[in-house]
Amino acid sequence: MSKVILISQIPLPYLGIGSWTTLYHNYLSDDHKVDYIICGKPETSFPQIEYGIVKNTNWLKFQKRVLKNKYIGYFNELEKILDQEHKFIIQIIDNFGIVAPLIDFLKIKKKRDKCYLQFFYHGFPPFHENFYGRWFFEGIDEMVLLTNDSYKAHKEYYTVLPTKFSVLHNGIDTSKFHKVTLEEKENIRKQLGVTNKKVFIWCSQDRPKKGLDFILDVWKRINVAHNDAILLVIGANRDIKLEGVSFLGRIRNNDLPKYYQIADCYLFPTLWHEGFGLSLIEALHCGCYCIASANGGVPEVLQYGKLGKLIENPNFIEDWVQAIESFLDAEETHNISIPENLYSAKSWNEGMNTIIENAKKNFS
């Protein structure tokens, strides 16, 4: 029988805001297949999961310094679990740095043949350089990506790609993020003081690659001809005043759905190779029409234009202006229907269980 060990640099459950930590919180609170978590001490714990708690003691600090291994605390806890007579599936999330010392540790302890290493990558482009990265793919047993397009990017980039791959799309809680009736939509708009306007939303952390400065330049042009539209900016505070723009700052995650639900259009002007885009599917499920950069995994998420408008040249202001004006000038409402289970937390949980079950079959 194989047991599943999750190694996390972040204590789980994690009470802050995070994409993959939210996914794992939903999963580990439901029908899951994880037996152990190795992490720092969380404020609470998941029932029926055994923990290996990494405590940042003076002794551990000494070990890190002498052994020059910042992951020694994780390996100390891992060794306690590996003493059992089982095979183990070890899950690692986005932590490329731990892989080489983990493989060395397992070989030294003569446990490598008892462990199946699954690496979950939430980015999009290849991380390691072509020939240097070969050791990484020879060392792990499976890499799990967010999109099929990310796999294609890896396949085309690496000359040799010696490991198994799987794809697990992100998922959201569709009981929170869902479409409301027109009457409910108008009532929420009145509560928020947004009426008689076409409502657009940008929602992200205020970093250059997320495209806020870019979309604000676009909006200056939009506002000249369309004063019946408003842009709500969530997640950023700017000490500036722009006509037709309202900066709302950070909004609690539980309050986010009502802002998507009052919006007509969601703008996703990402200027980097986005892995997936959780806010994009939150907006989709709340009934927003989406206009998004054709970068990274975004085209696959929007089913190559079936679920929204893709900007093929996202660094061209004119392309965004044209797409937004076309939306505003359209006589028909942009109604896009998506299956309730598409990109849902439920489908993510089922997909994770399938990936674990397949690993157990491969490892039997």
DALINUR-V923119 format. One record per residue. RES is the residue in one letter. SS is DSSP state (H for helix, E for strand, - for the rest). OMEGA is omega as a letter, one per 40 degrees, with the letter a starting at -180 (999 if undefined). Layout:
BEGIN
res,ss,omega
RES,SS,OMEGA
RES,SS,OMEGA
END
This chain:
BEGIN
res,ss,omega
M,-,i
S,E,i
K,E,a
V,E,i
I,E,i
L,E,i
I,E,a
S,-,i
Q,-,i
I,-,i
P,-,a
L,-,e
P,-,i
Y,-,a
L,-,i
G,-,a
I,-,i
G,-,a
S,H,a
W,H,i
T,H,i
T,H,i
L,H,a
Y,H,i
H,H,i
N,H,a
Y,H,a
L,H,i
S,-,a
D,-,a
D,-,a
H,-,a
K,-,i
V,-,a
D,-,a
Y,E,i
I,E,i
I,E,a
C,E,i
G,-,a
K,-,i
P,-,i
E,-,i
T,-,i
S,-,i
F,-,i
P,-,i
Q,-,i
I,-,i
E,E,a
Y,E,i
G,E,a
I,E,i
V,-,a
K,-,a
N,-,a
T,-,i
N,H,i
W,H,i
L,H,i
K,H,i
F,H,i
Q,H,i
K,H,a
R,H,a
V,H,a
L,H,a
K,-,a
N,-,a
K,-,a
Y,-,a
I,H,i
G,H,i
Y,H,a
F,H,i
N,H,i
E,H,i
L,H,a
E,H,i
K,H,a
I,H,a
L,H,i
D,-,a
Q,-,a
E,-,i
H,-,i
K,E,a
F,E,i
I,E,a
I,E,i
Q,E,i
I,E,a
I,E,i
D,-,a
N,-,a
F,-,a
G,H,a
I,H,a
V,H,a
A,H,i
P,H,i
L,H,i
I,H,i
D,H,i
F,H,a
L,H,i
K,H,i
I,H,a
K,-,a
K,-,a
K,-,a
R,H,a
D,H,i
K,H,a
C,E,i
Y,E,a
L,E,i
Q,E,i
F,E,i
F,E,a
Y,-,a
H,-,i
G,-,i
F,-,a
P,-,i
P,-,a
F,-,a
H,-,i
E,-,a
N,-,a
F,-,i
Y,-,a
G,-,a
R,H,a
W,H,a
F,H,a
F,H,i
E,H,a
G,H,i
I,-,i
D,-,a
E,E,i
M,E,a
V,E,a
L,E,a
L,-,a
T,-,i
N,H,i
D,H,i
S,H,i
Y,H,i
K,H,i
A,H,i
H,H,a
K,H,a
E,H,a
Y,H,a
Y,-,i
T,-,i
V,-,a
L,-,a
P,-,i
T,-,i
K,E,i
F,E,i
S,E,i
V,E,i
L,-,i
H,-,i
N,-,i
G,-,a
I,E,i
D,-,a
T,-,i
S,-,i
K,-,a
F,-,a
H,-,a
K,-,i
V,-,i
T,-,i
L,H,i
E,H,i
E,H,i
K,H,i
E,H,i
N,H,i
I,H,i
R,H,i
K,H,i
Q,H,a
L,H,i
G,-,i
V,-,a
T,-,i
N,-,i
K,-,i
K,E,a
V,E,i
F,E,i
I,E,i
W,E,a
C,E,i
S,-,i
Q,-,a
D,-,i
R,-,a
P,H,a
K,H,i
K,H,i
G,-,a
L,H,i
D,H,a
F,H,a
I,H,i
L,H,i
D,H,i
V,H,a
W,H,i
K,H,i
R,H,i
I,H,a
N,H,a
V,H,a
A,H,a
H,-,i
N,-,i
D,-,a
A,E,i
I,E,i
L,E,i
L,E,a
V,E,a
I,E,i
G,-,a
A,-,i
N,-,i
R,-,i
D,-,i
I,-,i
K,-,i
L,-,i
E,-,i
G,-,a
V,E,i
S,E,i
F,E,a
L,E,a
G,E,a
R,-,i
I,-,i
R,-,a
N,H,a
N,H,a
D,H,a
L,H,a
P,H,a
K,H,i
Y,H,i
Y,H,a
Q,H,i
I,H,a
A,-,i
D,-,a
C,E,i
Y,E,a
L,E,a
F,E,a
P,-,a
T,-,a
L,-,i
W,-,a
H,-,a
E,-,i
G,-,a
F,-,i
G,-,a
L,H,a
S,H,i
L,H,a
I,H,i
E,H,i
A,H,i
L,H,a
H,H,i
C,-,i
G,-,i
C,-,i
Y,E,a
C,E,i
I,E,a
A,E,i
S,E,i
A,-,a
N,-,i
G,-,a
G,-,a
V,H,i
P,H,i
E,H,i
V,H,i
L,-,i
Q,H,i
Y,H,i
G,H,i
K,-,a
L,-,i
G,-,a
K,E,i
L,E,i
I,E,a
E,-,i
N,-,a
P,-,i
N,-,i
F,-,a
I,H,a
E,H,a
D,H,i
W,H,i
V,H,a
Q,H,a
A,H,a
I,H,i
E,H,i
S,H,i
F,H,a
L,H,a
D,H,a
A,-,i
E,-,a
E,-,i
T,-,i
H,-,i
N,-,i
I,-,a
S,-,i
I,-,i
P,-,a
E,-,a
N,-,i
L,-,a
Y,-,i
S,E,i
A,H,i
K,H,a
S,H,i
W,H,i
N,H,i
E,H,i
G,H,i
M,H,i
N,H,i
T,H,i
I,H,i
I,H,i
E,H,i
N,H,i
A,H,i
K,H,i
K,H,i
N,H,a
F,H,a
S,-,999
END
